[in-house]
């Protein structure tokens, strides 16, 4: 259990060492070494993002863990000493706000939020409606009989929050009532996930594939990754892999419409294609891709991929050497394991938004200053995938990884609360770089974390979905 690791670690001092140790422990096997802090230098202030929670620590630690893991994988592939890693807290914090800081040059990106999405006051409390996907907005419109924010508020205020939540979920939408932490932990879904780790790792023996031997200039050179993820968390993980050399192929259903404002960040470095996994011809292509993959990352609800005929046993039969990584919102146990969820909804459900409000005496939901559960889960999963690949090479093991936003929320709750809250950071203090996208030039936040002597490489510019053939780059 995650708590067993954390009980061994002293309370946090002024630096990042303790939280990095917690993150490292939460992304590997029990018998693995402690975090290699002697290989890491952290720079920047201890608090960057203003919050009742240690969001700066979470950002810096998860970036540090992933970058350390990448440096160690590169060392194992080269049979050489691990290179030093540097992580700046401002750069890590900026990465957690990347989608909001992305700045088109001479063109306009769509807004991050649908107009109806947001927090609403019901008769007995607060509820958040998530309407960024058209089908989720349609569900809210059917339940509330509203098609704009004003009419939605008028409909919500005369009804009970949990009644609205249930109706929206039953209609195929996404919503969450604001709960206090104690209320959440005493509920069936909260009790079922109270000790959920951000990542659960299980291993089995490998046949000893040598595909990871003789690494190139980047940690993931030659590594093939199938990306079945959406929104932020999963794409953050696969973006990290892509930046350090992996051939990442994102697969979506034909006609799938992602939140357009996210694509300039979440498709960077990747190829994108479309396959209908209910159609025999496309299933055959998918299975051929699976057979040649090293890693599969899925960001679907718990039973979605098995429901398509691809449970763990089938995936392993198709590729015995495949590292399988999955993430969901509300965890892998309990009554909400298949519930539609997003970062902002999990924050409402598990107590974060309520505790944020209580910390400043506010009478409305006060979430984290960034989508920290999403971003942290992405970096945590990237760490676990990278460490799994290293163990595949050094210990002949194959890993199965399960991550969740609710597990990351538990990690955040385990961290000591900040004693001081800094002023809101000036975005101009963050590291930016110029970039080209399929839509035009832009300025984006740099990927944080540096490995000495290793340069990131983005093989593909960001762009729309379904732009590439459903094949691996090197056949």
C-alpha beads as a LAMMPS data file, in Angstrom:
LAMMPS data file: protein, C-alpha beads

475 atoms
474 bonds

1 atom types
1 bond types

-500.0 500.0 xlo xhi
-500.0 500.0 ylo yhi
-500.0 500.0 zlo zhi

Masses

1 110.0

Atoms # bond

1 1 1 0.000 0.000 0.000
2 1 1 1.081 3.559 -0.673
3 1 1 0.662 4.401 3.017
4 1 1 3.308 1.816 3.924
5 1 1 5.833 3.736 1.843
6 1 1 4.852 7.120 3.158
7 1 1 5.001 6.063 6.824
8 1 1 8.748 5.539 6.400
9 1 1 9.372 9.097 5.256
10 1 1 9.954 12.044 7.558
11 1 1 7.854 15.178 7.440
12 1 1 8.675 17.635 4.683
13 1 1 11.438 20.157 5.163
14 1 1 12.140 23.255 3.124
15 1 1 13.109 21.389 -0.070
16 1 1 11.609 18.844 -2.409
17 1 1 13.473 15.688 -1.328
18 1 1 10.734 14.133 0.771
19 1 1 7.946 14.594 -1.748
20 1 1 10.195 13.257 -4.520
21 1 1 10.857 10.190 -2.362
22 1 1 7.112 9.702 -1.919
23 1 1 6.529 9.923 -5.658
24 1 1 9.397 7.547 -6.433
25 1 1 8.062 4.998 -3.942
26 1 1 4.580 5.273 -5.439
27 1 1 5.699 4.432 -8.983
28 1 1 7.756 1.260 -8.592
29 1 1 7.953 -2.113 -6.924
30 1 1 8.569 -2.595 -3.201
31 1 1 12.066 -3.964 -3.724
32 1 1 13.338 -1.117 -5.907
33 1 1 15.952 1.343 -4.671
34 1 1 15.064 4.618 -3.044
35 1 1 14.881 7.766 -5.163
36 1 1 18.313 8.556 -6.633
37 1 1 18.389 12.052 -5.164
38 1 1 22.168 12.269 -5.549
39 1 1 21.586 12.400 -9.317
40 1 1 19.131 15.311 -9.052
41 1 1 19.408 19.063 -8.629
42 1 1 16.281 21.122 -7.985
43 1 1 16.191 24.872 -8.478
44 1 1 13.587 27.582 -7.997
45 1 1 11.323 28.574 -5.107
46 1 1 9.635 26.009 -2.863
47 1 1 6.231 27.602 -3.492
48 1 1 5.215 28.876 -6.921
49 1 1 1.509 28.085 -7.278
50 1 1 -0.781 29.570 -4.639
51 1 1 -2.959 26.866 -3.106
52 1 1 -4.082 25.315 0.154
53 1 1 -2.274 22.193 -1.096
54 1 1 1.354 21.609 -2.034
55 1 1 0.798 21.824 -5.771
56 1 1 4.296 23.197 -6.374
57 1 1 5.791 20.210 -4.564
58 1 1 3.603 17.793 -6.493
59 1 1 4.568 19.351 -9.818
60 1 1 8.286 19.481 -9.091
61 1 1 8.412 15.972 -7.639
62 1 1 6.494 14.259 -10.433
63 1 1 8.570 15.978 -13.116
64 1 1 11.743 15.073 -11.221
65 1 1 10.749 11.424 -10.855
66 1 1 9.925 11.017 -14.543
67 1 1 13.115 12.726 -15.670
68 1 1 15.256 10.701 -13.253
69 1 1 13.590 7.525 -14.511
70 1 1 14.313 8.507 -18.117
71 1 1 17.972 9.181 -17.297
72 1 1 18.215 5.767 -15.644
73 1 1 16.597 4.000 -18.590
74 1 1 19.058 5.686 -20.940
75 1 1 21.934 4.573 -18.718
76 1 1 20.665 0.992 -18.668
77 1 1 20.282 0.932 -22.460
78 1 1 23.785 2.339 -22.899
79 1 1 25.305 0.257 -20.076
80 1 1 26.727 3.526 -18.768
81 1 1 26.451 5.665 -15.625
82 1 1 23.250 7.658 -15.207
83 1 1 23.404 11.290 -16.264
84 1 1 22.598 14.132 -13.882
85 1 1 19.101 15.649 -13.873
86 1 1 17.993 19.209 -13.120
87 1 1 14.411 20.301 -12.433
88 1 1 13.255 23.862 -11.814
89 1 1 10.115 24.403 -9.747
90 1 1 8.936 27.311 -11.909
91 1 1 9.298 25.239 -15.065
92 1 1 7.465 22.299 -13.500
93 1 1 4.667 24.553 -12.258
94 1 1 4.364 26.166 -15.675
95 1 1 4.014 22.736 -17.291
96 1 1 1.027 22.044 -15.049
97 1 1 -0.614 25.121 -16.579
98 1 1 0.588 24.472 -20.132
99 1 1 -2.796 24.325 -21.868
100 1 1 -3.796 27.678 -20.359
101 1 1 -0.460 29.333 -21.161
102 1 1 -0.331 28.192 -24.792
103 1 1 -0.364 31.339 -26.943
104 1 1 -1.138 31.241 -30.695
105 1 1 0.666 33.806 -32.838
106 1 1 -1.611 35.261 -35.518
107 1 1 -4.433 32.750 -35.099
108 1 1 -6.995 31.957 -32.433
109 1 1 -7.422 28.768 -30.424
110 1 1 -10.872 27.708 -29.165
111 1 1 -11.665 28.412 -25.490
112 1 1 -10.618 25.788 -22.943
113 1 1 -14.118 25.482 -21.459
114 1 1 -17.580 25.119 -22.929
115 1 1 -19.845 28.018 -21.804
116 1 1 -22.079 25.744 -19.707
117 1 1 -19.197 23.988 -17.940
118 1 1 -18.617 25.138 -14.390
119 1 1 -19.865 25.259 -10.814
120 1 1 -23.525 25.824 -9.945
121 1 1 -25.331 26.445 -6.685
122 1 1 -28.135 23.935 -6.141
123 1 1 -30.741 23.957 -3.378
124 1 1 -28.503 22.098 -0.929
125 1 1 -24.951 22.633 -2.169
126 1 1 -22.645 22.936 -5.145
127 1 1 -22.369 20.852 -8.288
128 1 1 -19.987 21.014 -11.226
129 1 1 -21.139 20.255 -14.748
130 1 1 -18.582 19.110 -17.320
131 1 1 -19.739 19.875 -20.861
132 1 1 -16.544 20.111 -22.917
133 1 1 -17.585 17.119 -25.015
134 1 1 -20.684 17.528 -27.167
135 1 1 -22.294 14.327 -25.864
136 1 1 -21.793 15.444 -22.271
137 1 1 -23.270 18.856 -22.984
138 1 1 -26.249 17.183 -24.675
139 1 1 -26.834 15.102 -21.532
140 1 1 -26.875 18.235 -19.356
141 1 1 -29.219 19.995 -21.756
142 1 1 -31.631 17.050 -21.650
143 1 1 -31.590 16.838 -17.859
144 1 1 -31.873 20.563 -17.183
145 1 1 -33.814 21.689 -20.236
146 1 1 -31.195 24.410 -20.635
147 1 1 -28.911 25.428 -23.482
148 1 1 -26.906 28.268 -21.933
149 1 1 -25.383 29.146 -18.573
150 1 1 -28.196 31.377 -17.349
151 1 1 -30.939 28.851 -18.010
152 1 1 -28.759 26.099 -16.556
153 1 1 -28.306 28.064 -13.330
154 1 1 -32.028 28.718 -13.109
155 1 1 -32.719 24.999 -13.490
156 1 1 -30.046 23.901 -11.011
157 1 1 -30.960 26.250 -8.177
158 1 1 -34.365 24.683 -7.630
159 1 1 -33.088 21.088 -7.458
160 1 1 -30.940 18.989 -5.142
161 1 1 -27.304 18.594 -6.155
162 1 1 -27.110 14.806 -5.873
163 1 1 -30.354 14.380 -7.778
164 1 1 -28.885 16.429 -10.640
165 1 1 -25.607 14.509 -10.492
166 1 1 -27.385 11.155 -10.751
167 1 1 -29.618 12.326 -13.581
168 1 1 -26.691 13.712 -15.593
169 1 1 -24.628 10.545 -15.092
170 1 1 -27.580 8.340 -16.062
171 1 1 -28.049 10.440 -19.202
172 1 1 -24.460 9.774 -20.257
173 1 1 -22.989 13.035 -18.982
174 1 1 -20.397 14.054 -16.415
175 1 1 -21.015 15.949 -13.183
176 1 1 -19.872 15.994 -9.552
177 1 1 -21.314 17.274 -6.292
178 1 1 -18.908 19.096 -3.954
179 1 1 -18.170 16.978 -0.865
180 1 1 -16.026 17.602 2.160
181 1 1 -13.147 15.173 2.645
182 1 1 -14.770 13.301 5.542
183 1 1 -18.036 12.992 3.640
184 1 1 -16.193 11.606 0.629
185 1 1 -14.207 9.057 2.634
186 1 1 -17.375 7.788 4.324
187 1 1 -19.188 7.299 0.994
188 1 1 -18.997 3.934 -0.851
189 1 1 -16.783 5.232 -3.690
190 1 1 -14.601 7.191 -1.268
191 1 1 -14.157 4.306 1.148
192 1 1 -13.309 1.955 -1.710
193 1 1 -10.467 4.231 -2.874
194 1 1 -9.335 5.764 0.427
195 1 1 -5.948 4.033 0.197
196 1 1 -5.665 3.969 -3.574
197 1 1 -2.138 4.634 -4.798
198 1 1 -1.577 6.945 -7.750
199 1 1 -0.044 3.999 -9.609
200 1 1 -0.350 0.281 -8.851
201 1 1 2.379 -1.881 -10.390
202 1 1 2.190 -5.634 -10.890
203 1 1 4.861 -7.688 -12.633
204 1 1 5.336 -10.971 -14.404
205 1 1 8.316 -12.614 -16.059
206 1 1 9.529 -11.518 -19.476
207 1 1 10.851 -13.864 -22.125
208 1 1 13.907 -11.651 -22.417
209 1 1 13.228 -9.540 -25.513
210 1 1 16.291 -7.573 -26.577
211 1 1 14.461 -4.702 -28.272
212 1 1 15.558 -2.276 -25.553
213 1 1 19.233 -3.109 -25.911
214 1 1 21.633 -0.779 -27.721
215 1 1 19.793 2.461 -27.000
216 1 1 20.290 5.601 -29.057
217 1 1 20.744 9.226 -28.134
218 1 1 17.381 9.489 -26.340
219 1 1 15.946 7.303 -23.573
220 1 1 13.024 5.981 -25.641
221 1 1 14.629 5.761 -29.083
222 1 1 12.990 2.870 -30.929
223 1 1 10.281 2.371 -28.285
224 1 1 6.804 2.057 -29.815
225 1 1 3.838 3.408 -27.851
226 1 1 0.160 2.990 -28.675
227 1 1 -1.720 5.926 -27.156
228 1 1 -5.420 5.430 -26.397
229 1 1 -5.754 8.447 -24.109
230 1 1 -7.795 11.640 -24.027
231 1 1 -7.878 15.123 -22.484
232 1 1 -4.768 15.797 -20.328
233 1 1 -3.460 13.061 -18.013
234 1 1 -2.687 10.293 -20.515
235 1 1 -1.502 12.679 -23.233
236 1 1 0.918 14.279 -20.747
237 1 1 2.491 10.860 -20.142
238 1 1 2.795 9.996 -23.829
239 1 1 4.037 13.492 -24.693
240 1 1 6.929 12.947 -22.281
241 1 1 7.735 9.632 -23.957
242 1 1 7.538 11.260 -27.403
243 1 1 9.816 14.131 -26.444
244 1 1 12.490 11.684 -25.380
245 1 1 12.383 9.618 -28.542
246 1 1 9.403 7.235 -28.491
247 1 1 7.357 6.570 -31.623
248 1 1 3.923 7.475 -30.201
249 1 1 0.848 6.677 -32.281
250 1 1 -2.412 8.067 -30.913
251 1 1 -5.527 6.145 -31.918
252 1 1 -9.052 7.575 -31.744
253 1 1 -12.385 6.341 -33.098
254 1 1 -13.276 7.737 -36.540
255 1 1 -14.979 11.089 -36.143
256 1 1 -13.966 11.512 -32.508
257 1 1 -13.894 15.190 -31.498
258 1 1 -11.329 15.971 -28.826
259 1 1 -11.414 19.249 -26.900
260 1 1 -9.811 21.318 -29.665
261 1 1 -8.043 23.754 -27.358
262 1 1 -5.982 20.887 -25.908
263 1 1 -4.632 19.468 -29.161
264 1 1 -1.827 22.033 -29.675
265 1 1 -0.291 20.714 -26.441
266 1 1 -1.370 17.093 -26.290
267 1 1 -0.494 15.994 -29.846
268 1 1 3.028 17.435 -29.850
269 1 1 5.608 14.877 -30.926
270 1 1 3.023 12.232 -31.825
271 1 1 1.387 10.759 -34.870
272 1 1 -2.401 10.453 -34.852
273 1 1 -4.697 8.014 -36.597
274 1 1 -8.234 6.611 -36.357
275 1 1 -9.457 3.021 -36.031
276 1 1 -12.896 1.607 -35.353
277 1 1 -12.286 -1.193 -32.864
278 1 1 -15.753 -2.596 -33.536
279 1 1 -14.942 -3.164 -37.229
280 1 1 -13.096 -6.398 -38.181
281 1 1 -10.736 -4.734 -40.645
282 1 1 -9.668 -2.047 -38.188
283 1 1 -9.358 -4.584 -35.381
284 1 1 -6.912 -6.511 -37.527
285 1 1 -4.826 -3.364 -38.040
286 1 1 -4.952 -2.601 -34.315
287 1 1 -3.817 -6.101 -33.438
288 1 1 -0.931 -5.853 -35.875
289 1 1 0.082 -2.581 -34.223
290 1 1 -0.220 -4.217 -30.808
291 1 1 2.034 -7.060 -31.865
292 1 1 4.781 -4.548 -32.720
293 1 1 4.292 -2.226 -29.725
294 1 1 6.366 -1.950 -26.570
295 1 1 3.814 0.025 -24.537
296 1 1 0.042 0.454 -24.608
297 1 1 -1.388 3.429 -22.697
298 1 1 -5.174 3.551 -22.285
299 1 1 -7.145 6.376 -20.698
300 1 1 -10.565 4.763 -20.974
301 1 1 -13.064 3.821 -18.297
302 1 1 -12.144 0.657 -16.440
303 1 1 -14.193 -1.825 -18.458
304 1 1 -14.106 -0.061 -21.833
305 1 1 -11.154 -1.855 -23.429
306 1 1 -12.159 -5.302 -22.099
307 1 1 -15.634 -4.536 -23.417
308 1 1 -14.117 -4.267 -26.888
309 1 1 -12.548 -7.700 -26.483
310 1 1 -9.119 -6.532 -25.323
311 1 1 -8.754 -7.610 -21.707
312 1 1 -5.304 -8.170 -20.222
313 1 1 -5.233 -11.826 -21.194
314 1 1 -6.012 -11.019 -24.830
315 1 1 -3.478 -8.199 -24.974
316 1 1 -0.817 -10.450 -23.492
317 1 1 -1.642 -13.216 -25.950
318 1 1 -1.280 -10.757 -28.835
319 1 1 2.021 -9.458 -27.455
320 1 1 3.600 -11.243 -24.469
321 1 1 6.217 -8.480 -24.116
322 1 1 3.737 -5.574 -23.969
323 1 1 3.857 -3.115 -21.066
324 1 1 0.224 -2.176 -20.387
325 1 1 -0.625 1.090 -18.624
326 1 1 -4.147 2.289 -17.871
327 1 1 -5.566 5.309 -16.087
328 1 1 -9.040 6.350 -15.048
329 1 1 -10.667 9.004 -12.888
330 1 1 -12.212 7.376 -9.827
331 1 1 -9.944 4.354 -9.386
332 1 1 -10.110 0.668 -10.085
333 1 1 -12.218 -0.435 -7.121
334 1 1 -15.653 0.457 -5.837
335 1 1 -18.922 1.570 -7.405
336 1 1 -17.440 4.461 -9.395
337 1 1 -14.689 2.559 -11.224
338 1 1 -16.521 3.058 -14.531
339 1 1 -17.797 6.583 -13.867
340 1 1 -16.961 9.324 -16.347
341 1 1 -14.585 11.674 -14.611
342 1 1 -12.265 14.581 -15.157
343 1 1 -9.795 16.450 -12.958
344 1 1 -12.234 19.227 -12.060
345 1 1 -14.905 16.680 -11.109
346 1 1 -12.601 14.573 -8.958
347 1 1 -11.536 17.715 -7.107
348 1 1 -15.205 18.373 -6.307
349 1 1 -15.948 14.799 -5.268
350 1 1 -12.975 14.054 -3.017
351 1 1 -12.840 17.225 -0.911
352 1 1 -10.186 19.322 -2.618
353 1 1 -12.556 22.070 -3.797
354 1 1 -14.226 22.227 -0.364
355 1 1 -10.926 22.301 1.532
356 1 1 -9.611 24.981 -0.803
357 1 1 -12.641 27.110 0.031
358 1 1 -12.338 26.511 3.774
359 1 1 -8.672 27.526 3.737
360 1 1 -9.547 31.057 2.643
361 1 1 -13.014 31.375 4.159
362 1 1 -14.772 31.261 0.823
363 1 1 -18.341 30.045 0.382
364 1 1 -17.942 28.489 -3.054
365 1 1 -15.772 25.765 -4.582
366 1 1 -12.090 26.669 -4.678
367 1 1 -10.171 24.166 -6.796
368 1 1 -6.441 23.888 -7.333
369 1 1 -4.925 26.693 -9.421
370 1 1 -4.201 24.244 -12.257
371 1 1 -5.495 20.848 -13.380
372 1 1 -2.913 19.301 -11.077
373 1 1 -4.492 15.863 -10.734
374 1 1 -4.417 15.445 -14.506
375 1 1 -0.880 16.681 -14.986
376 1 1 0.552 14.879 -11.971
377 1 1 -1.106 11.611 -12.981
378 1 1 0.444 11.976 -16.426
379 1 1 3.929 12.490 -15.023
380 1 1 3.439 9.700 -12.471
381 1 1 2.363 7.299 -15.191
382 1 1 5.304 8.339 -17.364
383 1 1 7.591 7.578 -14.420
384 1 1 6.047 4.160 -13.872
385 1 1 6.207 3.264 -17.579
386 1 1 9.846 4.322 -17.745
387 1 1 10.796 2.379 -14.633
388 1 1 8.909 -0.631 -15.985
389 1 1 10.923 -0.515 -19.218
390 1 1 14.132 -0.320 -17.203
391 1 1 13.147 -3.391 -15.179
392 1 1 12.237 -5.174 -18.392
393 1 1 15.811 -4.642 -19.482
394 1 1 17.549 -5.259 -16.157
395 1 1 15.257 -7.742 -14.385
396 1 1 13.436 -9.482 -17.271
397 1 1 10.021 -8.430 -15.980
398 1 1 6.887 -7.077 -17.652
399 1 1 4.698 -4.591 -15.788
400 1 1 0.967 -3.948 -15.669
401 1 1 0.242 -0.410 -14.451
402 1 1 -3.008 1.092 -13.132
403 1 1 -3.142 4.828 -12.396
404 1 1 -6.018 7.072 -11.322
405 1 1 -6.802 10.689 -10.605
406 1 1 -8.279 9.711 -7.239
407 1 1 -5.013 7.989 -6.329
408 1 1 -3.144 11.174 -7.177
409 1 1 -5.604 13.125 -5.017
410 1 1 -4.716 10.790 -2.136
411 1 1 -1.038 11.524 -2.745
412 1 1 -1.718 15.254 -2.671
413 1 1 -3.656 14.899 0.590
414 1 1 -0.683 13.058 2.124
415 1 1 1.637 16.030 1.593
416 1 1 1.998 18.612 4.369
417 1 1 0.017 21.745 3.630
418 1 1 1.933 24.923 2.746
419 1 1 2.391 27.346 5.614
420 1 1 2.635 30.302 3.250
421 1 1 0.867 31.099 -0.005
422 1 1 2.862 33.013 -2.610
423 1 1 1.383 35.673 -4.829
424 1 1 0.046 34.487 -8.149
425 1 1 3.047 33.933 -10.449
426 1 1 3.656 36.218 -13.372
427 1 1 3.393 34.029 -16.487
428 1 1 6.293 35.957 -17.991
429 1 1 8.521 34.367 -15.343
430 1 1 7.839 30.950 -16.812
431 1 1 10.043 29.359 -19.502
432 1 1 8.509 29.565 -22.982
433 1 1 9.681 28.611 -26.441
434 1 1 8.478 29.290 -29.952
435 1 1 6.860 26.415 -31.797
436 1 1 5.180 25.577 -35.089
437 1 1 1.855 23.766 -35.199
438 1 1 -0.422 22.610 -38.000
439 1 1 -2.571 25.672 -37.241
440 1 1 0.268 28.189 -37.216
441 1 1 3.113 29.484 -35.034
442 1 1 2.724 29.808 -31.280
443 1 1 4.485 30.178 -27.958
444 1 1 4.299 27.257 -25.536
445 1 1 5.691 26.245 -22.181
446 1 1 8.904 24.242 -22.440
447 1 1 8.859 20.638 -21.249
448 1 1 10.423 20.810 -17.770
449 1 1 13.329 18.721 -16.530
450 1 1 16.764 18.377 -18.086
451 1 1 19.074 15.407 -18.493
452 1 1 22.707 16.473 -18.907
453 1 1 23.797 16.164 -22.527
454 1 1 20.357 15.035 -23.772
455 1 1 18.212 17.209 -26.009
456 1 1 14.481 16.765 -26.409
457 1 1 13.309 16.042 -29.935
458 1 1 9.769 16.561 -31.221
459 1 1 9.474 14.348 -34.275
460 1 1 6.055 15.728 -35.238
461 1 1 4.449 19.123 -34.790
462 1 1 1.136 19.384 -32.983
463 1 1 -1.924 19.105 -35.174
464 1 1 -5.408 17.644 -35.689
465 1 1 -6.359 14.050 -35.036
466 1 1 -6.272 11.327 -37.712
467 1 1 -3.429 12.809 -39.773
468 1 1 -1.236 9.743 -40.194
469 1 1 -1.422 6.141 -41.393
470 1 1 -1.995 3.410 -38.825
471 1 1 1.521 2.012 -39.088
472 1 1 4.753 2.205 -37.146
473 1 1 7.336 4.686 -38.405
474 1 1 9.965 1.971 -38.903
475 1 1 8.578 -1.306 -40.189

Bonds

1 1 1 2
2 1 2 3
3 1 3 4
4 1 4 5
5 1 5 6
6 1 6 7
7 1 7 8
8 1 8 9
9 1 9 10
10 1 10 11
11 1 11 12
12 1 12 13
13 1 13 14
14 1 14 15
15 1 15 16
16 1 16 17
17 1 17 18
18 1 18 19
19 1 19 20
20 1 20 21
21 1 21 22
22 1 22 23
23 1 23 24
24 1 24 25
25 1 25 26
26 1 26 27
27 1 27 28
28 1 28 29
29 1 29 30
30 1 30 31
31 1 31 32
32 1 32 33
33 1 33 34
34 1 34 35
35 1 35 36
36 1 36 37
37 1 37 38
38 1 38 39
39 1 39 40
40 1 40 41
41 1 41 42
42 1 42 43
43 1 43 44
44 1 44 45
45 1 45 46
46 1 46 47
47 1 47 48
48 1 48 49
49 1 49 50
50 1 50 51
51 1 51 52
52 1 52 53
53 1 53 54
54 1 54 55
55 1 55 56
56 1 56 57
57 1 57 58
58 1 58 59
59 1 59 60
60 1 60 61
61 1 61 62
62 1 62 63
63 1 63 64
64 1 64 65
65 1 65 66
66 1 66 67
67 1 67 68
68 1 68 69
69 1 69 70
70 1 70 71
71 1 71 72
72 1 72 73
73 1 73 74
74 1 74 75
75 1 75 76
76 1 76 77
77 1 77 78
78 1 78 79
79 1 79 80
80 1 80 81
81 1 81 82
82 1 82 83
83 1 83 84
84 1 84 85
85 1 85 86
86 1 86 87
87 1 87 88
88 1 88 89
89 1 89 90
90 1 90 91
91 1 91 92
92 1 92 93
93 1 93 94
94 1 94 95
95 1 95 96
96 1 96 97
97 1 97 98
98 1 98 99
99 1 99 100
100 1 100 101
101 1 101 102
102 1 102 103
103 1 103 104
104 1 104 105
105 1 105 106
106 1 106 107
107 1 107 108
108 1 108 109
109 1 109 110
110 1 110 111
111 1 111 112
112 1 112 113
113 1 113 114
114 1 114 115
115 1 115 116
116 1 116 117
117 1 117 118
118 1 118 119
119 1 119 120
120 1 120 121
121 1 121 122
122 1 122 123
123 1 123 124
124 1 124 125
125 1 125 126
126 1 126 127
127 1 127 128
128 1 128 129
129 1 129 130
130 1 130 131
131 1 131 132
132 1 132 133
133 1 133 134
134 1 134 135
135 1 135 136
136 1 136 137
137 1 137 138
138 1 138 139
139 1 139 140
140 1 140 141
141 1 141 142
142 1 142 143
143 1 143 144
144 1 144 145
145 1 145 146
146 1 146 147
147 1 147 148
148 1 148 149
149 1 149 150
150 1 150 151
151 1 151 152
152 1 152 153
153 1 153 154
154 1 154 155
155 1 155 156
156 1 156 157
157 1 157 158
158 1 158 159
159 1 159 160
160 1 160 161
161 1 161 162
162 1 162 163
163 1 163 164
164 1 164 165
165 1 165 166
166 1 166 167
167 1 167 168
168 1 168 169
169 1 169 170
170 1 170 171
171 1 171 172
172 1 172 173
173 1 173 174
174 1 174 175
175 1 175 176
176 1 176 177
177 1 177 178
178 1 178 179
179 1 179 180
180 1 180 181
181 1 181 182
182 1 182 183
183 1 183 184
184 1 184 185
185 1 185 186
186 1 186 187
187 1 187 188
188 1 188 189
189 1 189 190
190 1 190 191
191 1 191 192
192 1 192 193
193 1 193 194
194 1 194 195
195 1 195 196
196 1 196 197
197 1 197 198
198 1 198 199
199 1 199 200
200 1 200 201
201 1 201 202
202 1 202 203
203 1 203 204
204 1 204 205
205 1 205 206
206 1 206 207
207 1 207 208
208 1 208 209
209 1 209 210
210 1 210 211
211 1 211 212
212 1 212 213
213 1 213 214
214 1 214 215
215 1 215 216
216 1 216 217
217 1 217 218
218 1 218 219
219 1 219 220
220 1 220 221
221 1 221 222
222 1 222 223
223 1 223 224
224 1 224 225
225 1 225 226
226 1 226 227
227 1 227 228
228 1 228 229
229 1 229 230
230 1 230 231
231 1 231 232
232 1 232 233
233 1 233 234
234 1 234 235
235 1 235 236
236 1 236 237
237 1 237 238
238 1 238 239
239 1 239 240
240 1 240 241
241 1 241 242
242 1 242 243
243 1 243 244
244 1 244 245
245 1 245 246
246 1 246 247
247 1 247 248
248 1 248 249
249 1 249 250
250 1 250 251
251 1 251 252
252 1 252 253
253 1 253 254
254 1 254 255
255 1 255 256
256 1 256 257
257 1 257 258
258 1 258 259
259 1 259 260
260 1 260 261
261 1 261 262
262 1 262 263
263 1 263 264
264 1 264 265
265 1 265 266
266 1 266 267
267 1 267 268
268 1 268 269
269 1 269 270
270 1 270 271
271 1 271 272
272 1 272 273
273 1 273 274
274 1 274 275
275 1 275 276
276 1 276 277
277 1 277 278
278 1 278 279
279 1 279 280
280 1 280 281
281 1 281 282
282 1 282 283
283 1 283 284
284 1 284 285
285 1 285 286
286 1 286 287
287 1 287 288
288 1 288 289
289 1 289 290
290 1 290 291
291 1 291 292
292 1 292 293
293 1 293 294
294 1 294 295
295 1 295 296
296 1 296 297
297 1 297 298
298 1 298 299
299 1 299 300
300 1 300 301
301 1 301 302
302 1 302 303
303 1 303 304
304 1 304 305
305 1 305 306
306 1 306 307
307 1 307 308
308 1 308 309
309 1 309 310
310 1 310 311
311 1 311 312
312 1 312 313
313 1 313 314
314 1 314 315
315 1 315 316
316 1 316 317
317 1 317 318
318 1 318 319
319 1 319 320
320 1 320 321
321 1 321 322
322 1 322 323
323 1 323 324
324 1 324 325
325 1 325 326
326 1 326 327
327 1 327 328
328 1 328 329
329 1 329 330
330 1 330 331
331 1 331 332
332 1 332 333
333 1 333 334
334 1 334 335
335 1 335 336
336 1 336 337
337 1 337 338
338 1 338 339
339 1 339 340
340 1 340 341
341 1 341 342
342 1 342 343
343 1 343 344
344 1 344 345
345 1 345 346
346 1 346 347
347 1 347 348
348 1 348 349
349 1 349 350
350 1 350 351
351 1 351 352
352 1 352 353
353 1 353 354
354 1 354 355
355 1 355 356
356 1 356 357
357 1 357 358
358 1 358 359
359 1 359 360
360 1 360 361
361 1 361 362
362 1 362 363
363 1 363 364
364 1 364 365
365 1 365 366
366 1 366 367
367 1 367 368
368 1 368 369
369 1 369 370
370 1 370 371
371 1 371 372
372 1 372 373
373 1 373 374
374 1 374 375
375 1 375 376
376 1 376 377
377 1 377 378
378 1 378 379
379 1 379 380
380 1 380 381
381 1 381 382
382 1 382 383
383 1 383 384
384 1 384 385
385 1 385 386
386 1 386 387
387 1 387 388
388 1 388 389
389 1 389 390
390 1 390 391
391 1 391 392
392 1 392 393
393 1 393 394
394 1 394 395
395 1 395 396
396 1 396 397
397 1 397 398
398 1 398 399
399 1 399 400
400 1 400 401
401 1 401 402
402 1 402 403
403 1 403 404
404 1 404 405
405 1 405 406
406 1 406 407
407 1 407 408
408 1 408 409
409 1 409 410
410 1 410 411
411 1 411 412
412 1 412 413
413 1 413 414
414 1 414 415
415 1 415 416
416 1 416 417
417 1 417 418
418 1 418 419
419 1 419 420
420 1 420 421
421 1 421 422
422 1 422 423
423 1 423 424
424 1 424 425
425 1 425 426
426 1 426 427
427 1 427 428
428 1 428 429
429 1 429 430
430 1 430 431
431 1 431 432
432 1 432 433
433 1 433 434
434 1 434 435
435 1 435 436
436 1 436 437
437 1 437 438
438 1 438 439
439 1 439 440
440 1 440 441
441 1 441 442
442 1 442 443
443 1 443 444
444 1 444 445
445 1 445 446
446 1 446 447
447 1 447 448
448 1 448 449
449 1 449 450
450 1 450 451
451 1 451 452
452 1 452 453
453 1 453 454
454 1 454 455
455 1 455 456
456 1 456 457
457 1 457 458
458 1 458 459
459 1 459 460
460 1 460 461
461 1 461 462
462 1 462 463
463 1 463 464
464 1 464 465
465 1 465 466
466 1 466 467
467 1 467 468
468 1 468 469
469 1 469 470
470 1 470 471
471 1 471 472
472 1 472 473
473 1 473 474
474 1 474 475
